[in-house]
Amino acid sequence: MALNLVWLSFFLLAFVVACVRVATGDTAVFPAMLASLFDNARTAFEISLGLAGVMSLWLGIMRIGERAGVVDVFARAVNPLLRHFFPGVPQGHPAQGAMMMNVSANMLGLDNAATPLGLNAMRELQSLNPRADTASNAQIMFIVLNTAGLTLIPTSVIAMRQAIAVKQGLVGFNAADIFLPTLLATCVSCVAGLLAVAWAQRLNVLKPAVLAAFGLLAAAVGGVFLWLRHAPPEQVSTATALAGSGFILTLIVVFLICGAVRGINVYEAFIDGAKEGFGVAVQIIPYLVAILVAIGLFRVTGCMDVLMRGLSAAFAWLGLDTAFVPALPVGLMKILSGAGARGLMIDVMSTYGVDSFQGKLAAIIQGSTETTFYVLAVYFGSVNIRNTRHALACALFADLVGLCAAVGIAYLFFR
């Protein structure tokens, strides 16, 4: 419903402003709007088509890792930490395993696998819920973990950056240079969500395993920040790109080795997963067309410029640099719609360049936040829960902290 109103508002506001401009003598605005409609529809198709190959590659690799048991290994690795945040779930209960599998799939970027695993976890948690129409503490914690979920590899964002770079004629472009900044931003968002729910539920986080994990994370983040303060900008750019591409390539090799060791036909597993890549790319074409044509009209009539100038003036009045403002709508839209945020991200990259600061920030925001309202609606709706208690407030808090972290981290790495 919210996205429907936003999408409709783009069209209606653009048309009203265009009519005013025509009344004041600007006869070129309607032809410009018509050209924008067709140009953005074609852009959406070209980006989706370019995305098909990259998504096929990644989904094929992910299928190998899934069959090789990597997701299960991740689940076992994170279980000693996360079980402290779910005291109401008995040890050995099926909900525990389902939750860990979902969290692990999200961390590896296995969106297609993560959603059904998450719905299964919600059903298992509902079996422990004494009030069928009211969210339990464990369900709220699980939902917030999903909305502020830690993602090791922002797969789709990297794939889209590569597709847009090809369209813009960039040679040797490293789409994975946003890997480390995105990882840091999503870590901050995840910790904020965990602490918000822990505070609301009066959970004791002063336990050795939790403190050790937070301590390691703080040390890692502090080390990165110290390095950023003393390293030359060229070294930061090179190291960031190397970290992203090196981690992804290493992960692919590990998946292949694990699959071969377990006797899996890795080639057939790859083909089986890659078949979904084209379907995923085709599936997003209508969504990209819808949002890109609406944003295109909003921009060509000058509405976007007015909005950006207003936001820039407000942040400038606060004494802040305003270079981040063009990417800000991506984070605001992501709360409502993943498809809408994806369209805004592509619009920022197309307008400012995929390798610009604004383009990189938009990618970091897109890769480090989740579609809060969608996740709450789907997961709670699957078990008919109406009273969500403090789930939305905690999730929105994590979104806000994650958005602020994404902006700050982007400045540290790319400005």
GUDORO-456040 format. One line per 8 residues: number of its first residue (from 1); for each residue x, y, z of C-alpha. Coordinates in pm, 1 decimal. Example, Ala and Ser with C-alpha at 12.3 -4.5 7.8 and 13.67 -1.06 7.14 Angstrom:
BEGIN
1) 1230.0,-450.0,780.0  1367.0,-106.0,714.0 $
//
This chain:
BEGIN
1) 0.0,0.0,0.0  278.6,243.0,92.9  469.5,178.3,-230.2  147.8,218.9,-430.1  101.4,570.4,-284.4  466.3,663.0,-342.4  458.8,540.2,-703.5  132.0,716.4,-777.8 $
9) 263.3,1036.8,-617.3  567.5,1038.2,-848.1  340.0,1039.6,-1153.9  80.1,1284.9,-1026.1  328.5,1536.6,-886.4  532.7,1523.0,-1206.2  221.9,1578.6,-1418.6  95.8,1870.0,-1206.9 $
17) 437.7,2039.5,-1213.9  459.4,1981.8,-1590.9  118.0,2144.0,-1640.1  233.6,2447.2,-1440.0  548.5,2469.8,-1650.8  346.6,2449.2,-1973.6  117.3,2724.6,-1844.1  424.0,2942.8,-1788.3 $
25) 548.3,2888.6,-2143.7  771.3,2579.9,-2116.6  648.9,2377.0,-2417.3  938.7,2130.1,-2407.5  847.0,1960.1,-2081.7  584.7,1716.3,-2218.7  811.7,1587.0,-2501.3  1091.8,1551.0,-2244.9 $
33) 862.5,1349.3,-2018.2  760.5,1119.5,-2304.0  1124.3,1064.4,-2401.5  1206.9,992.3,-2036.8  934.8,725.4,-2020.4  1076.5,531.1,-2313.3  1441.5,585.7,-2223.2  1398.0,461.8,-1866.1 $
41) 1190.2,161.6,-1975.0  1473.8,63.5,-2210.0  1732.8,124.8,-1937.2  1545.1,-104.1,-1697.9  1542.6,-384.6,-1954.7  1910.9,-342.9,-2044.8  2018.6,-348.5,-1680.3  1808.1,-657.8,-1609.4 $
49) 1948.5,-832.5,-1915.8  2303.6,-752.4,-1809.0  2219.3,-877.0,-1462.5  2114.0,-1221.0,-1589.8  2466.8,-1344.6,-1652.3  2607.9,-1229.0,-1319.6  2311.2,-1365.4,-1124.6  2337.6,-1699.9,-1304.7 $
57) 2704.4,-1718.1,-1209.7  2644.2,-1633.6,-845.2  2334.9,-1850.3,-796.1  2523.8,-2141.4,-949.1  2813.0,-2096.4,-705.1  2571.6,-2055.6,-415.3  2394.2,-2380.2,-506.3  2727.6,-2561.9,-481.7 $
65) 2789.9,-2411.0,-139.0  2438.8,-2498.2,-26.3  2471.2,-2864.0,-128.5  2821.8,-2880.3,13.3  2683.6,-2798.8,357.5  2844.1,-2456.4,394.4  2515.8,-2305.9,517.8  2495.7,-2576.3,783.7 $
73) 2853.1,-2501.2,892.5  2766.1,-2133.9,924.9  2459.3,-2223.7,1131.7  2666.8,-2425.6,1375.3  2925.8,-2147.4,1397.3  2678.9,-1872.6,1491.3  2461.1,-2084.9,1719.5  2678.3,-2047.0,2037.3 $
81) 2634.8,-1668.4,2012.3  2275.9,-1628.9,1895.7  2124.6,-1876.1,2141.7  2185.3,-1616.4,2416.3  1936.6,-1385.8,2242.6  1664.4,-1653.7,2234.3  1632.4,-1771.6,2596.3  1271.6,-1879.6,2537.7 $
89) 1368.9,-2137.1,2274.8  1469.5,-2472.1,2433.4  1798.6,-2628.5,2332.3  1745.5,-2879.4,2053.5  1406.9,-2738.4,1950.2  1353.4,-2738.4,1569.4  1306.9,-2358.9,1578.5  1669.4,-2315.6,1682.2 $
97) 1806.5,-2496.0,1381.7  1564.6,-2323.1,1142.8  1662.8,-1979.0,1273.0  2033.2,-2048.4,1247.6  1992.7,-2176.1,891.9  1800.0,-1861.4,796.5  2057.6,-1629.2,950.7  2338.8,-1818.1,779.8 $
105) 2163.9,-1808.5,441.8  2117.3,-1432.4,477.2  2484.2,-1389.0,563.7  2585.1,-1575.1,247.6  2343.2,-1379.2,31.3  2118.3,-1679.5,-35.9  1797.9,-1473.2,-55.0  1599.1,-1743.2,-234.4 $
113) 1687.9,-1996.3,34.7  1667.5,-1755.1,328.1  1300.0,-1663.6,289.3  1152.8,-2016.0,304.7  1392.5,-2100.0,588.9  1273.7,-1789.0,772.6  906.0,-1873.2,723.9  972.5,-2222.2,854.8 $
121) 1149.0,-2073.2,1159.1  850.1,-1848.7,1228.0  617.7,-2149.4,1222.0  844.1,-2335.7,1463.7  859.8,-2032.3,1694.2  481.4,-2003.0,1677.1  455.0,-2352.8,1824.5  622.7,-2210.2,2137.7 $
129) 408.0,-1895.6,2143.8  146.2,-1897.1,2425.4  -51.1,-1611.3,2260.0  -122.8,-1701.3,1898.6  -205.9,-1348.6,1777.2  76.9,-1168.4,1963.4  444.9,-1178.6,1871.6  664.9,-1359.6,2122.5 $
137) 1002.4,-1224.1,2234.1  1183.8,-1483.4,2024.3  981.6,-1396.8,1713.9  1053.6,-1025.8,1755.3  1426.6,-1088.5,1795.1  1422.3,-1312.5,1489.1  1234.5,-1054.0,1280.7  1472.9,-773.2,1376.0 $
145) 1769.6,-997.3,1292.9  1620.0,-1031.2,945.5  1541.6,-663.0,895.7  1889.3,-561.6,1014.6  2051.7,-881.3,894.8  2426.1,-914.6,863.4  2519.8,-981.8,500.6  2871.4,-1088.4,413.9 $
153) 2829.8,-1041.9,39.2  2581.6,-792.6,-114.7  2542.6,-1014.9,-419.2  2268.9,-837.5,-611.9  2417.8,-492.2,-551.0  2757.5,-598.8,-682.9  2590.2,-760.5,-983.9  2391.4,-445.8,-1062.8 $
161) 2697.5,-222.1,-1027.4  2880.2,-442.1,-1275.0  2588.2,-433.0,-1519.7  2562.8,-53.6,-1499.3  2940.9,-15.8,-1534.7  2925.9,-211.8,-1860.4  2643.0,12.2,-1981.5  2848.0,321.9,-1891.8 $
169) 3152.0,183.8,-2074.2  3379.4,151.0,-1770.0  3669.0,-86.7,-1837.9  3832.0,-276.6,-1550.4  3567.7,-160.6,-1305.4  3573.4,-345.8,-971.3  3212.9,-375.3,-856.7  3322.4,-534.6,-528.3 $
177) 3498.5,-224.0,-393.8  3193.4,-153.9,-177.0  3227.6,-491.9,-3.9  3415.3,-378.5,307.8  3216.3,-55.3,364.8  2889.6,-245.3,322.0  3002.4,-514.7,563.9  3089.2,-253.7,827.6 $
185) 2757.0,-72.7,782.1  2551.0,-389.6,805.5  2746.4,-495.2,1117.2  2653.8,-167.3,1285.0  2288.8,-205.5,1182.8  2275.8,-564.8,1307.9  2431.6,-479.6,1645.1  2193.2,-184.3,1684.5 $
193) 1894.6,-410.3,1619.9  2016.4,-675.6,1861.2  2080.9,-424.2,2138.9  1747.1,-249.1,2082.0  1552.6,-573.3,2121.6  1771.2,-683.2,2412.2  1694.0,-354.3,2589.1  1319.7,-382.5,2518.5 $
201) 1311.8,-743.0,2641.9  1550.3,-685.3,2935.6  1792.7,-948.1,2807.6  2127.9,-982.3,2978.4  2395.2,-933.1,2713.2  2679.5,-930.8,2967.1  2772.3,-1290.4,2895.2  3116.7,-1414.2,2791.9 $
209) 3018.9,-1530.1,2443.3  2827.3,-1208.8,2366.6  3092.8,-979.2,2511.5  3365.5,-1167.7,2325.4  3180.6,-1135.5,1995.4  3109.0,-765.4,2046.2  3468.3,-712.2,2158.0  3608.5,-876.2,1845.5 $
217) 3372.4,-675.2,1627.0  3465.2,-350.1,1802.4  3835.5,-430.3,1769.0  3798.7,-506.6,1398.8  3599.1,-189.7,1331.6  3841.3,17.0,1539.7  4135.1,-128.7,1350.2  3977.0,-39.5,1017.7 $
225) 3906.2,315.6,1131.7  4263.5,363.0,1257.1  4394.5,235.1,927.6  4165.5,473.9,738.4  4296.2,772.4,935.2  4659.7,701.0,849.0  4648.5,531.5,508.5  4669.0,733.9,184.1 $
233) 4340.1,750.6,-12.9  4491.6,554.1,-302.1  4591.5,274.0,-65.6  4242.0,266.3,87.7  4082.2,237.1,-255.2  4320.7,-39.8,-364.4  4291.1,-235.5,-40.0  3911.8,-208.8,-33.9 $
241) 3881.8,-338.2,-388.0  4132.2,-616.2,-312.5  3947.2,-720.2,4.6  3614.7,-744.1,-173.3  3731.3,-932.9,-479.9  3970.9,-1150.7,-278.9  3706.4,-1256.6,-28.2  3452.8,-1344.5,-298.0 $
249) 3703.5,-1542.3,-504.9  3826.2,-1726.6,-194.7  3468.6,-1811.2,-97.3  3400.6,-1950.1,-445.6  3709.2,-2171.9,-427.1  3610.3,-2292.3,-79.4  3263.1,-2382.1,-206.9  3410.1,-2575.2,-497.4 $
257) 3657.9,-2761.2,-276.7  3390.7,-2846.5,-17.0  3161.0,-2970.6,-291.8  3432.8,-3184.7,-448.6  3536.8,-3329.8,-111.7  3176.7,-3429.7,-37.1  3148.3,-3604.1,-372.9  2903.0,-3354.6,-524.6 $
265) 2894.5,-3310.6,-900.3  2985.2,-2942.2,-877.3  2923.7,-2879.6,-1247.9  2566.9,-3009.7,-1235.1  2502.6,-2824.5,-909.0  2628.9,-2504.8,-1069.9  2405.0,-2549.7,-1375.3  2106.1,-2624.6,-1153.0 $
273) 2154.8,-2302.9,-958.3  2248.5,-2093.0,-1261.5  1917.9,-2177.4,-1430.3  1749.0,-1958.1,-1171.6  1966.3,-1659.4,-1262.4  1782.7,-1574.3,-1582.6  1449.0,-1615.8,-1407.9  1554.8,-1377.9,-1131.1 $
281) 1669.9,-1117.5,-1383.4  1347.0,-1144.6,-1584.8  1137.4,-1132.4,-1268.8  1265.6,-788.9,-1168.6  1207.6,-626.8,-1511.8  848.3,-511.4,-1436.1  953.8,-369.2,-1100.1  1251.0,-183.3,-1247.0 $
289) 1043.0,-47.2,-1535.3  771.9,73.3,-1296.6  1000.5,254.2,-1056.9  1252.4,389.5,-1311.3  987.6,549.3,-1535.3  822.8,709.0,-1229.1  1154.7,842.9,-1098.4  1246.4,957.8,-1448.1 $
297) 930.8,1170.1,-1472.4  989.3,1303.2,-1120.7  1341.5,1404.8,-1220.9  1277.8,1547.5,-1569.4  1006.1,1782.3,-1442.8  1241.8,1923.6,-1180.4  1068.9,1772.4,-876.4  1376.1,1574.0,-776.6 $
305) 1592.5,1886.2,-796.9  1354.4,2071.8,-566.2  1358.6,1782.3,-318.8  1738.2,1756.7,-327.1  1782.0,2132.4,-285.0  1548.6,2127.6,13.1  1736.2,1842.3,179.3  2072.3,1998.9,94.6 $
313) 1965.9,2331.1,244.7  1848.0,2160.2,562.9  2173.7,1965.3,609.0  2385.4,2266.6,511.2  2204.0,2468.7,778.5  2318.0,2202.6,1025.0  2674.5,2252.5,905.6  2702.3,1916.3,726.8 $
321) 2850.3,1831.5,390.2  2566.7,1763.8,144.4  2736.1,1526.5,-101.6  2544.4,1233.3,50.0  2198.1,1383.3,-4.5  2129.8,1235.0,-353.3  2170.4,881.3,-212.0  1955.0,945.0,94.3 $
329) 1620.4,856.1,-74.5  1753.4,502.6,-132.5  1766.1,440.3,242.3  1426.0,598.1,302.7  1264.5,393.9,24.9  1434.4,69.4,134.2  1223.7,68.5,449.5  912.9,50.3,229.1 $
337) 1019.1,-140.9,-79.5  1325.4,-327.2,-199.3  1220.6,-282.5,-563.5  1167.6,90.8,-513.4  1504.9,132.2,-343.1  1669.6,-69.0,-618.5  1523.0,167.1,-875.9  1639.4,473.6,-684.3 $
345) 1987.7,323.2,-650.6  2006.1,267.0,-1025.3  1881.0,620.5,-1086.4  2158.0,762.3,-864.3  2420.8,550.6,-1039.9  2288.6,649.3,-1383.2  2275.1,1019.4,-1294.5  2602.3,1059.6,-1104.1 $
353) 2797.3,757.5,-1230.6  2838.1,412.5,-1082.0  3191.4,500.1,-965.4  3093.7,834.5,-808.8  3069.8,894.7,-435.0  2692.2,918.3,-461.6  2675.4,595.6,-662.3  2894.5,409.5,-413.8 $
361) 2696.6,540.4,-116.2  2368.3,435.2,-276.6  2512.4,85.0,-324.9  2631.2,67.7,36.4  2289.7,174.9,165.2  2112.4,-75.0,-58.2  2343.7,-356.8,48.8  2336.6,-286.5,421.7 $
369) 1964.2,-236.8,488.7  1653.4,-452.6,454.2  1292.2,-398.3,349.3  1149.1,-361.1,698.1  776.9,-335.7,628.7  788.6,-618.7,373.9  969.6,-852.7,613.7  731.8,-773.5,899.0 $
377) 425.7,-822.6,678.1  540.7,-1152.7,525.2  687.5,-1315.9,834.5  420.3,-1212.7,1084.4  147.2,-1267.6,826.9  263.2,-1624.5,769.1  163.8,-1713.8,1128.1  -135.1,-1475.0,1158.1 $
385) 19.7,-1246.7,1418.7  -155.5,-909.8,1453.2  6.2,-758.1,1762.1  373.0,-708.2,1672.8  456.2,-524.6,2000.4  796.7,-352.2,1980.4  915.4,-524.2,1660.9  859.4,-226.1,1428.3 $
393) 1017.8,29.8,1661.6  1332.7,-181.6,1708.3  1356.5,-255.7,1335.3  1322.3,112.4,1240.8  1584.5,205.1,1500.4  1825.5,-42.7,1341.6  1742.2,100.8,997.0  1816.8,455.9,1113.1 $
401) 2145.4,358.1,1275.8  2241.1,155.2,968.3  2164.8,447.1,735.2  2373.3,687.8,943.3  2654.2,431.6,959.8  2645.6,380.8,582.3  2682.9,755.2,523.0  2965.9,791.3,774.4 $
409) 3153.6,485.5,648.6  3119.6,597.0,285.9  3284.1,928.9,379.9  3570.2,745.5,551.5  3637.4,525.3,249.3  3553.2,736.1,-53.2  3582.4,1108.2,35.1 $
//
